[in-house]
């Protein structure tokens, strides 16, 4: 757990973030038994249900989070071409 926290705290830009995401992808493929949510459906359901504000290492100011930006992030790679057209046009 400490290693992932250190990795997250070391993210300072887009390239760091993409490297981190690639590491997560590799880990879920190599160690699916260690992950609670191995499908996008399971992941989205967990995101809806979890209270991340209670996490011990959470220092996010949730009053300053752009939930619209998060929604765009989660739908960008959607298989729904209608959504992709909206984001690309905007």
Biopython code that builds the backbone (N, CA, C, O; Angstrom):
import numpy as np
from Bio.PDB.StructureBuilder import StructureBuilder

atoms = [
    (1, "UNK", "N", (0.822, -1.200, 0.000)),
    (1, "UNK", "CA", (0.000, 0.000, 0.000)),
    (1, "UNK", "C", (0.860, 1.256, 0.000)),
    (1, "UNK", "O", (0.549, 2.215, -0.707)),
    (2, "UNK", "N", (1.926, 1.265, 0.775)),
    (2, "UNK", "CA", (2.784, 2.446, 0.847)),
    (2, "UNK", "C", (3.367, 2.781, -0.513)),
    (2, "UNK", "O", (3.496, 3.955, -0.861)),
    (3, "UNK", "N", (3.723, 1.753, -1.292)),
    (3, "UNK", "CA", (4.316, 2.008, -2.598)),
    (3, "UNK", "C", (3.344, 2.741, -3.511)),
    (3, "UNK", "O", (3.732, 3.686, -4.197)),
    (4, "UNK", "N", (2.089, 2.317, -3.527)),
    (4, "UNK", "CA", (1.116, 2.980, -4.392)),
    (4, "UNK", "C", (0.848, 4.406, -3.914)),
    (4, "UNK", "O", (0.651, 5.305, -4.731)),
    (5, "UNK", "N", (0.838, 4.616, -2.608)),
    (5, "UNK", "CA", (0.662, 5.966, -2.076)),
    (5, "UNK", "C", (1.824, 6.847, -2.515)),
    (5, "UNK", "O", (1.616, 7.990, -2.922)),
    (6, "UNK", "N", (3.036, 6.329, -2.437)),
    (6, "UNK", "CA", (4.214, 7.083, -2.885)),
    (6, "UNK", "C", (4.136, 7.393, -4.372)),
    (6, "UNK", "O", (4.487, 8.492, -4.800)),
    (7, "UNK", "N", (3.675, 6.423, -5.163)),
    (7, "UNK", "CA", (3.532, 6.660, -6.602)),
    (7, "UNK", "C", (2.515, 7.763, -6.869)),
    (7, "UNK", "O", (2.756, 8.650, -7.688)),
    (8, "UNK", "N", (1.389, 7.710, -6.184)),
    (8, "UNK", "CA", (0.350, 8.722, -6.372)),
    (8, "UNK", "C", (0.873, 10.098, -5.980)),
    (8, "UNK", "O", (0.656, 11.079, -6.692)),
    (9, "UNK", "N", (1.555, 10.166, -4.857)),
    (9, "UNK", "CA", (2.075, 11.456, -4.396)),
    (9, "UNK", "C", (3.157, 12.001, -5.325)),
    (9, "UNK", "O", (3.426, 13.202, -5.323)),
    (10, "UNK", "N", (3.779, 11.128, -6.118)),
    (10, "UNK", "CA", (4.810, 11.555, -7.053)),
    (10, "UNK", "C", (4.278, 12.020, -8.398)),
    (10, "UNK", "O", (5.053, 12.471, -9.242)),
    (11, "UNK", "N", (2.966, 11.920, -8.617)),
    (11, "UNK", "CA", (2.385, 12.346, -9.884)),
    (11, "UNK", "C", (2.323, 13.866, -9.913)),
    (11, "UNK", "O", (1.684, 14.501, -9.075)),
    (12, "UNK", "N", (3.012, 14.433, -10.910)),
    (12, "UNK", "CA", (3.031, 15.889, -10.996)),
    (12, "UNK", "C", (2.585, 16.407, -12.361)),
    (12, "UNK", "O", (2.600, 17.613, -12.605)),
    (13, "UNK", "N", (2.195, 15.512, -13.235)),
    (13, "UNK", "CA", (1.757, 15.947, -14.549)),
    (13, "UNK", "C", (1.147, 14.803, -15.333)),
    (13, "UNK", "O", (1.012, 13.685, -14.836)),
    (14, "UNK", "N", (0.786, 15.105, -16.556)),
    (14, "UNK", "CA", (0.102, 14.138, -17.419)),
    (14, "UNK", "C", (0.941, 12.884, -17.652)),
    (14, "UNK", "O", (0.423, 11.771, -17.555)),
    (15, "UNK", "N", (2.216, 13.046, -17.955)),
    (15, "UNK", "CA", (3.065, 11.880, -18.241)),
    (15, "UNK", "C", (3.197, 10.971, -17.017)),
    (15, "UNK", "O", (3.159, 9.747, -17.144)),
    (16, "UNK", "N", (3.350, 11.567, -15.842)),
    (16, "UNK", "CA", (3.411, 10.771, -14.608)),
    (16, "UNK", "C", (2.109, 10.007, -14.407)),
    (16, "UNK", "O", (2.116, 8.837, -14.025)),
    (17, "UNK", "N", (0.983, 10.686, -14.671)),
    (17, "UNK", "CA", (-0.325, 10.057, -14.513)),
    (17, "UNK", "C", (-0.486, 8.893, -15.483)),
    (17, "UNK", "O", (-0.958, 7.823, -15.097)),
    (18, "UNK", "N", (-0.096, 9.096, -16.745)),
    (18, "UNK", "CA", (-0.222, 8.020, -17.733)),
    (18, "UNK", "C", (0.678, 6.840, -17.404)),
    (18, "UNK", "O", (0.295, 5.689, -17.615)),
    (19, "UNK", "N", (1.869, 7.115, -16.890)),
    (19, "UNK", "CA", (2.760, 6.036, -16.449)),
    (19, "UNK", "C", (2.098, 5.246, -15.332)),
    (19, "UNK", "O", (2.135, 4.015, -15.332)),
    (20, "UNK", "N", (1.494, 5.944, -14.385)),
    (20, "UNK", "CA", (0.802, 5.300, -13.273)),
    (20, "UNK", "C", (-0.348, 4.429, -13.776)),
    (20, "UNK", "O", (-0.503, 3.293, -13.329)),
    (21, "UNK", "N", (-1.153, 4.950, -14.700)),
    (21, "UNK", "CA", (-2.268, 4.184, -15.259)),
    (21, "UNK", "C", (-1.755, 2.942, -15.979)),
    (21, "UNK", "O", (-2.343, 1.868, -15.848)),
    (22, "UNK", "N", (-0.673, 3.072, -16.732)),
    (22, "UNK", "CA", (-0.091, 1.913, -17.412)),
    (22, "UNK", "C", (0.377, 0.865, -16.414)),
    (22, "UNK", "O", (0.250, -0.333, -16.668)),
    (23, "UNK", "N", (0.915, 1.303, -15.286)),
    (23, "UNK", "CA", (1.330, 0.358, -14.250)),
    (23, "UNK", "C", (0.125, -0.365, -13.649)),
    (23, "UNK", "O", (0.193, -1.560, -13.363)),
    (24, "UNK", "N", (-0.980, 0.367, -13.458)),
    (24, "UNK", "CA", (-2.199, -0.263, -12.957)),
    (24, "UNK", "C", (-2.726, -1.297, -13.944)),
    (24, "UNK", "O", (-3.124, -2.394, -13.549)),
    (25, "UNK", "N", (-2.728, -0.946, -15.224)),
    (25, "UNK", "CA", (-3.191, -1.879, -16.262)),
    (25, "UNK", "C", (-2.353, -3.153, -16.242)),
    (25, "UNK", "O", (-2.892, -4.260, -16.266)),
    (26, "UNK", "N", (-1.045, -2.992, -16.199)),
    (26, "UNK", "CA", (-0.153, -4.154, -16.169)),
    (26, "UNK", "C", (-0.410, -4.999, -14.935)),
    (26, "UNK", "O", (-0.418, -6.228, -15.009)),
    (27, "UNK", "N", (-0.621, -4.346, -13.799)),
    (27, "UNK", "CA", (-0.832, -5.094, -12.561)),
    (27, "UNK", "C", (-2.147, -5.864, -12.568)),
    (27, "UNK", "O", (-2.186, -7.017, -12.138)),
    (28, "UNK", "N", (-3.223, -5.246, -13.047)),
    (28, "UNK", "CA", (-4.506, -5.953, -13.067)),
    (28, "UNK", "C", (-4.458, -7.126, -14.038)),
    (28, "UNK", "O", (-5.129, -8.134, -13.818)),
    (29, "UNK", "N", (-3.673, -7.009, -15.110)),
    (29, "UNK", "CA", (-3.537, -8.123, -16.059)),
    (29, "UNK", "C", (-2.688, -9.251, -15.486)),
    (29, "UNK", "O", (-2.974, -10.428, -15.709)),
    (30, "UNK", "N", (-1.646, -8.888, -14.751)),
    (30, "UNK", "CA", (-0.733, -9.895, -14.197)),
    (30, "UNK", "C", (-1.241, -10.496, -12.887)),
    (30, "UNK", "O", (-0.926, -11.643, -12.567)),
    (31, "UNK", "N", (-2.027, -9.728, -12.128)),
    (31, "UNK", "CA", (-2.467, -10.170, -10.800)),
    (31, "UNK", "C", (-3.960, -9.927, -10.586)),
    (31, "UNK", "O", (-4.333, -9.272, -9.613)),
    (32, "UNK", "N", (-4.819, -10.433, -11.462)),
    (32, "UNK", "CA", (-6.249, -10.132, -11.325)),
    (32, "UNK", "C", (-6.830, -10.613, -9.991)),
    (32, "UNK", "O", (-7.801, -10.041, -9.495)),
    (33, "UNK", "N", (-6.247, -11.648, -9.418)),
    (33, "UNK", "CA", (-6.750, -12.175, -8.153)),
    (33, "UNK", "C", (-6.547, -11.199, -6.993)),
    (33, "UNK", "O", (-7.174, -11.349, -5.944)),
    (34, "UNK", "N", (-5.689, -10.212, -7.169)),
    (34, "UNK", "CA", (-5.425, -9.229, -6.119)),
    (34, "UNK", "C", (-6.309, -7.988, -6.241)),
    (34, "UNK", "O", (-6.239, -7.090, -5.402)),
    (35, "UNK", "N", (-7.131, -7.938, -7.278)),
    (35, "UNK", "CA", (-7.975, -6.774, -7.513)),
    (35, "UNK", "C", (-9.421, -7.095, -7.175)),
    (35, "UNK", "O", (-9.895, -8.190, -7.475)),
    (36, "UNK", "N", (-10.125, -6.163, -6.557)),
    (36, "UNK", "CA", (-11.548, -6.338, -6.266)),
    (36, "UNK", "C", (-12.397, -6.140, -7.511)),
    (36, "UNK", "O", (-13.406, -6.821, -7.694)),
    (37, "UNK", "N", (-11.994, -5.214, -8.361)),
    (37, "UNK", "CA", (-12.801, -4.824, -9.517)),
    (37, "UNK", "C", (-12.005, -5.050, -10.797)),
    (37, "UNK", "O", (-11.145, -4.243, -11.150)),
    (38, "UNK", "N", (-12.291, -6.145, -11.487)),
    (38, "UNK", "CA", (-11.521, -6.485, -12.682)),
    (38, "UNK", "C", (-12.257, -6.187, -13.984)),
    (38, "UNK", "O", (-11.713, -6.396, -15.068)),
    (39, "UNK", "N", (-13.487, -5.700, -13.881)),
    (39, "UNK", "CA", (-14.213, -5.269, -15.078)),
    (39, "UNK", "C", (-14.594, -3.804, -14.905)),
    (39, "UNK", "O", (-14.634, -3.301, -13.782)),
    (40, "UNK", "N", (-14.870, -3.126, -15.998)),
    (40, "UNK", "CA", (-15.256, -1.727, -15.925)),
    (40, "UNK", "C", (-16.562, -1.574, -15.158)),
    (40, "UNK", "O", (-16.743, -0.600, -14.427)),
    (41, "UNK", "N", (-17.464, -2.522, -15.318)),
    (41, "UNK", "CA", (-18.735, -2.470, -14.587)),
    (41, "UNK", "C", (-18.521, -2.548, -13.086)),
    (41, "UNK", "O", (-19.119, -1.784, -12.328)),
    (42, "UNK", "N", (-17.665, -3.475, -12.654)),
    (42, "UNK", "CA", (-17.362, -3.603, -11.224)),
    (42, "UNK", "C", (-16.698, -2.330, -10.701)),
    (42, "UNK", "O", (-17.011, -1.863, -9.606)),
    (43, "UNK", "N", (-15.788, -1.780, -11.483)),
    (43, "UNK", "CA", (-15.074, -0.572, -11.080)),
    (43, "UNK", "C", (-16.034, 0.610, -10.917)),
    (43, "UNK", "O", (-15.993, 1.317, -9.910)),
    (44, "UNK", "N", (-16.896, 0.817, -11.914)),
    (44, "UNK", "CA", (-17.835, 1.932, -11.842)),
    (44, "UNK", "C", (-18.813, 1.766, -10.689)),
    (44, "UNK", "O", (-19.160, 2.741, -10.023)),
    (45, "UNK", "N", (-19.253, 0.551, -10.452)),
    (45, "UNK", "CA", (-20.142, 0.288, -9.319)),
    (45, "UNK", "C", (-19.444, 0.619, -8.008)),
    (45, "UNK", "O", (-20.051, 1.220, -7.121)),
    (46, "UNK", "N", (-18.193, 0.239, -7.874)),
    (46, "UNK", "CA", (-17.431, 0.541, -6.665)),
    (46, "UNK", "C", (-17.236, 2.046, -6.504)),
    (46, "UNK", "O", (-17.325, 2.568, -5.392)),
    (47, "UNK", "N", (-16.970, 2.746, -7.604)),
    (47, "UNK", "CA", (-16.797, 4.198, -7.541)),
    (47, "UNK", "C", (-18.076, 4.872, -7.046)),
    (47, "UNK", "O", (-18.028, 5.878, -6.338)),
    (48, "UNK", "N", (-19.197, 4.314, -7.422)),
    (48, "UNK", "CA", (-20.487, 4.875, -7.014)),
    (48, "UNK", "C", (-20.757, 4.639, -5.536)),
    (48, "UNK", "O", (-21.369, 5.478, -4.874)),
    (49, "UNK", "N", (-20.309, 3.517, -5.020)),
    (49, "UNK", "CA", (-20.655, 3.120, -3.658)),
    (49, "UNK", "C", (-19.644, 3.527, -2.592)),
    (49, "UNK", "O", (-20.010, 3.730, -1.435)),
    (50, "UNK", "N", (-18.393, 3.646, -2.969)),
    (50, "UNK", "CA", (-17.343, 3.903, -1.984)),
    (50, "UNK", "C", (-17.357, 5.334, -1.476)),
    (50, "UNK", "O", (-17.666, 6.269, -2.214)),
    (51, "UNK", "N", (-17.014, 5.490, -0.198)),
    (51, "UNK", "CA", (-16.826, 6.815, 0.395)),
    (51, "UNK", "C", (-15.326, 7.012, 0.557)),
    (51, "UNK", "O", (-14.744, 6.655, 1.581)),
    (52, "UNK", "N", (-14.714, 7.585, -0.469)),
    (52, "UNK", "CA", (-13.262, 7.739, -0.450)),
    (52, "UNK", "C", (-12.795, 8.799, 0.533)),
    (52, "UNK", "O", (-11.608, 8.870, 0.850)),
    (53, "UNK", "N", (-13.712, 9.620, 1.017)),
    (53, "UNK", "CA", (-13.323, 10.630, 1.992)),
    (53, "UNK", "C", (-12.902, 9.994, 3.316)),
    (53, "UNK", "O", (-12.240, 10.638, 4.130)),
    (54, "UNK", "N", (-13.281, 8.737, 3.537)),
    (54, "UNK", "CA", (-12.930, 8.054, 4.774)),
    (54, "UNK", "C", (-11.574, 7.343, 4.691)),
    (54, "UNK", "O", (-11.105, 6.804, 5.694)),
    (55, "UNK", "N", (-10.945, 7.335, 3.529)),
    (55, "UNK", "CA", (-9.664, 6.658, 3.338)),
    (55, "UNK", "C", (-8.584, 7.320, 4.200)),
    (55, "UNK", "O", (-8.507, 8.547, 4.269)),
    (56, "UNK", "N", (-7.768, 6.523, 4.840)),
    (56, "UNK", "CA", (-6.754, 7.026, 5.775)),
    (56, "UNK", "C", (-5.764, 7.979, 5.123)),
    (56, "UNK", "O", (-5.304, 8.913, 5.779)),
    (57, "UNK", "N", (-5.419, 7.777, 3.855)),
    (57, "UNK", "CA", (-4.423, 8.633, 3.196)),
    (57, "UNK", "C", (-5.044, 9.633, 2.235)),
    (57, "UNK", "O", (-4.357, 10.191, 1.380)),
    (58, "UNK", "N", (-6.330, 9.856, 2.377)),
    (58, "UNK", "CA", (-7.035, 10.795, 1.514)),
    (58, "UNK", "C", (-6.857, 12.220, 2.030)),
    (58, "UNK", "O", (-7.299, 12.554, 3.130)),
    (59, "UNK", "N", (-6.214, 13.042, 1.234)),
    (59, "UNK", "CA", (-6.070, 14.461, 1.590)),
    (59, "UNK", "C", (-6.725, 15.352, 0.535)),
    (59, "UNK", "O", (-6.361, 16.516, 0.374)),
    (60, "UNK", "N", (-7.689, 14.788, -0.172)),
    (60, "UNK", "CA", (-8.387, 15.526, -1.226)),
    (60, "UNK", "C", (-9.404, 16.468, -0.604)),
    (60, "UNK", "O", (-10.165, 16.075, 0.279)),
    (61, "UNK", "N", (-9.414, 17.703, -1.064)),
    (61, "UNK", "CA", (-10.433, 18.663, -0.665)),
    (61, "UNK", "C", (-11.620, 18.440, -1.598)),
    (61, "UNK", "O", (-11.658, 18.992, -2.698)),
    (62, "UNK", "N", (-12.584, 17.637, -1.166)),
    (62, "UNK", "CA", (-13.692, 17.227, -2.023)),
    (62, "UNK", "C", (-14.591, 18.393, -2.410)),
    (62, "UNK", "O", (-15.368, 18.276, -3.358)),
    (63, "UNK", "N", (-14.505, 19.501, -1.710)),
    (63, "UNK", "CA", (-15.305, 20.663, -2.093)),
    (63, "UNK", "C", (-14.712, 21.365, -3.310)),
    (63, "UNK", "O", (-15.374, 22.205, -3.920)),
    (64, "UNK", "N", (-13.459, 21.028, -3.675)),
    (64, "UNK", "CA", (-12.801, 21.669, -4.816)),
    (64, "UNK", "C", (-12.679, 20.739, -6.028)),
    (64, "UNK", "O", (-12.131, 21.135, -7.057)),
    (65, "UNK", "N", (-13.174, 19.539, -5.916)),
    (65, "UNK", "CA", (-13.090, 18.573, -7.015)),
    (65, "UNK", "C", (-14.043, 18.974, -8.129)),
    (65, "UNK", "O", (-15.186, 19.347, -7.868)),
    (66, "UNK", "N", (-13.578, 18.898, -9.366)),
    (66, "UNK", "CA", (-14.446, 19.151, -10.511)),
    (66, "UNK", "C", (-15.103, 17.829, -10.904)),
    (66, "UNK", "O", (-14.508, 16.998, -11.590)),
    (67, "UNK", "N", (-16.331, 17.661, -10.454)),
    (67, "UNK", "CA", (-17.037, 16.418, -10.766)),
    (67, "UNK", "C", (-17.366, 16.328, -12.257)),
    (67, "UNK", "O", (-17.463, 15.229, -12.803)),
    (68, "UNK", "N", (-17.538, 17.470, -12.916)),
    (68, "UNK", "CA", (-17.758, 17.464, -14.365)),
    (68, "UNK", "C", (-16.515, 16.940, -15.076)),
    (68, "UNK", "O", (-16.627, 16.170, -16.031)),
    (69, "UNK", "N", (-15.332, 17.350, -14.620)),
    (69, "UNK", "CA", (-14.087, 16.855, -15.213)),
    (69, "UNK", "C", (-13.950, 15.353, -14.977)),
    (69, "UNK", "O", (-13.518, 14.620, -15.866)),
    (70, "UNK", "N", (-14.316, 14.896, -13.784)),
    (70, "UNK", "CA", (-14.257, 13.461, -13.505)),
    (70, "UNK", "C", (-15.203, 12.701, -14.427)),
    (70, "UNK", "O", (-14.848, 11.635, -14.930)),
    (71, "UNK", "N", (-16.391, 13.228, -14.653)),
    (71, "UNK", "CA", (-17.359, 12.573, -15.539)),
    (71, "UNK", "C", (-16.810, 12.490, -16.957)),
    (71, "UNK", "O", (-16.962, 11.467, -17.625)),
    (72, "UNK", "N", (-16.171, 13.567, -17.419)),
    (72, "UNK", "CA", (-15.564, 13.538, -18.747)),
    (72, "UNK", "C", (-14.473, 12.486, -18.809)),
    (72, "UNK", "O", (-14.371, 11.746, -19.787)),
    (73, "UNK", "N", (-13.661, 12.421, -17.768)),
    (73, "UNK", "CA", (-12.577, 11.451, -17.708)),
    (73, "UNK", "C", (-13.112, 10.030, -17.802)),
    (73, "UNK", "O", (-12.564, 9.208, -18.537)),
    (74, "UNK", "N", (-14.182, 9.731, -17.061)),
    (74, "UNK", "CA", (-14.720, 8.378, -17.036)),
    (74, "UNK", "C", (-15.490, 8.007, -18.290)),
    (74, "UNK", "O", (-15.694, 6.821, -18.553)),
    (75, "UNK", "N", (-15.926, 9.001, -19.081)),
    (75, "UNK", "CA", (-16.683, 8.672, -20.288)),
    (75, "UNK", "C", (-15.883, 8.851, -21.564)),
    (75, "UNK", "O", (-16.361, 8.476, -22.635)),
    (76, "UNK", "N", (-14.702, 9.401, -21.492)),
    (76, "UNK", "CA", (-13.911, 9.685, -22.701)),
    (76, "UNK", "C", (-13.698, 8.441, -23.551)),
    (76, "UNK", "O", (-13.896, 8.476, -24.765)),
    (77, "UNK", "N", (-13.302, 7.358, -22.930)),
    (77, "UNK", "CA", (-13.024, 6.130, -23.677)),
    (77, "UNK", "C", (-14.244, 5.222, -23.757)),
    (77, "UNK", "O", (-14.121, 4.023, -24.009)),
    (78, "UNK", "N", (-15.400, 5.791, -23.545)),
    (78, "UNK", "CA", (-16.632, 5.020, -23.617)),
    (78, "UNK", "C", (-16.802, 4.429, -25.010)),
    (78, "UNK", "O", (-16.376, 5.017, -26.004)),
    (79, "UNK", "N", (-17.416, 3.284, -25.068)),
    (79, "UNK", "CA", (-17.675, 2.672, -26.375)),
    (79, "UNK", "C", (-18.834, 3.370, -27.085)),
    (79, "UNK", "O", (-19.130, 3.063, -28.240)),
    (80, "UNK", "N", (-19.478, 4.290, -26.409)),
    (80, "UNK", "CA", (-20.596, 5.013, -27.008)),
    (80, "UNK", "C", (-20.066, 6.129, -27.882)),
    (80, "UNK", "O", (-19.572, 7.137, -27.376)),
    (81, "UNK", "N", (-20.167, 5.958, -29.192)),
    (81, "UNK", "CA", (-19.623, 6.954, -30.116)),
    (81, "UNK", "C", (-20.315, 8.302, -29.959)),
    (81, "UNK", "O", (-19.712, 9.337, -30.244)),
    (82, "UNK", "N", (-21.562, 8.310, -29.513)),
    (82, "UNK", "CA", (-22.279, 9.572, -29.311)),
    (82, "UNK", "C", (-21.547, 10.427, -28.272)),
    (82, "UNK", "O", (-21.389, 11.632, -28.464)),
    (83, "UNK", "N", (-21.102, 9.811, -27.174)),
    (83, "UNK", "CA", (-20.365, 10.550, -26.145)),
    (83, "UNK", "C", (-19.031, 11.036, -26.675)),
    (83, "UNK", "O", (-18.644, 12.174, -26.407)),
    (84, "UNK", "N", (-18.323, 10.207, -27.417)),
    (84, "UNK", "CA", (-17.052, 10.613, -27.943)),
    (84, "UNK", "C", (-17.190, 11.797, -28.885)),
    (84, "UNK", "O", (-16.340, 12.688, -28.887)),
    (85, "UNK", "N", (-18.233, 11.819, -29.672)),
    (85, "UNK", "CA", (-18.481, 12.934, -30.565)),
    (85, "UNK", "C", (-18.726, 14.220, -29.811)),
    (85, "UNK", "O", (-18.287, 15.286, -30.242)),
    (86, "UNK", "N", (-19.421, 14.136, -28.691)),
    (86, "UNK", "CA", (-19.690, 15.314, -27.871)),
    (86, "UNK", "C", (-18.384, 15.866, -27.334)),
    (86, "UNK", "O", (-18.137, 17.069, -27.423)),
    (87, "UNK", "N", (-17.532, 14.993, -26.769)),
    (87, "UNK", "CA", (-16.285, 15.467, -26.165)),
    (87, "UNK", "C", (-15.332, 15.996, -27.227)),
    (87, "UNK", "O", (-14.638, 16.984, -26.985)),
    (88, "UNK", "N", (-15.280, 15.366, -28.393)),
    (88, "UNK", "CA", (-14.367, 15.813, -29.434)),
    (88, "UNK", "C", (-14.820, 17.151, -30.020)),
    (88, "UNK", "O", (-13.992, 17.978, -30.403)),
    (89, "UNK", "N", (-16.124, 17.359, -30.085)),
    (89, "UNK", "CA", (-16.645, 18.610, -30.630)),
    (89, "UNK", "C", (-16.438, 19.768, -29.664)),
    (89, "UNK", "O", (-16.266, 20.914, -30.080)),
    (90, "UNK", "N", (-16.456, 19.457, -28.360)),
    (90, "UNK", "CA", (-16.360, 20.502, -27.326)),
    (90, "UNK", "C", (-15.009, 20.993, -27.197)),
    (90, "UNK", "O", (-14.748, 21.873, -26.376)),
]
sb = StructureBuilder()
sb.init_structure("model")
sb.init_model(0)
sb.init_chain("A")
sb.init_seg("    ")
for serial, (resi, resn, name, xyz) in enumerate(atoms, 1):
    if name == "N":
        sb.init_residue(resn, " ", resi, " ")
    sb.init_atom(name, np.array(xyz, "f"), 0.0, 1.0, " ", f" {name:<3s}", serial, name[0])
structure = sb.get_structure()
